């Protein structure tokens, strides 16, 4: 029997399930809803988007998840906080396949996010935290984020994140994060940048 709420390295297996969890959890995310305003398009596009993000975090970060992928969190490690892979023709073509006509809006959000990530590389950066809809309210998100915070404390760095959901701000504050910036994509979503100092 699996230990309740155990968090493990989520990079090694169950990738399709992890991508599904991410896509399901972010269907109503304000930033992704602005990028993909049509809900049907969003349902089609988000699995490809999160498959791409999963690969990025296998290469440049870490993935913490529950064994059955009720929760999946994607983190960038110190030294990779501001990293962007080179925009090769192959990478550009992949982005066109993922975003289609929404590529311009995605680029706008990405550029503004890059400007508001705290300066420097001495952070563990929480990029995405996702809980499957049927598993929400059961403590999975807090457990996975606390596991990331524990790793940040182990290596001696602060933790940072952004959220476009105002309702998430209080949740992160209860985990020790403080707002360091509040900003808005012109004509688009509002974001809160938050940092949790290391213990």
PEQUI-V980665 format. One record per residue. BURIAL is # if it has 16 or more other C-alpha atoms within 10 Angstrom, else .. Layout:
burial->{BURIAL | BURIAL}
This chain:
burial->{. | . | . | . | # | . | # | # | . | # | # | . | . | . | . | . | . | # | # | # | # | # | # | # | # | # | # | . | . | # | # | # | # | # | # | # | . | . | . | . | . | # | . | . | # | # | # | # | # | # | # | . | # | # | . | # | # | # | . | # | # | # | # | # | # | # | # | . | # | # | # | # | # | # | # | # | # | # | . | # | # | # | . | . | . | . | . | . | . | . | . | . | . | . | # | . | . | # | # | . | . | . | # | . | # | # | . | . | # | . | . | . | # | . | . | # | # | # | . | . | # | # | # | # | # | # | # | # | # | # | # | # | . | . | . | . | . | . | . | # | # | # | # | # | # | . | # | # | # | . | # | # | # | . | . | . | # | # | # | # | # | # | # | # | . | . | . | . | # | . | . | # | . | . | . | # | # | # | # | . | . | . | . | . | # | . | . | . | # | # | # | # | # | # | # | # | # | # | .}
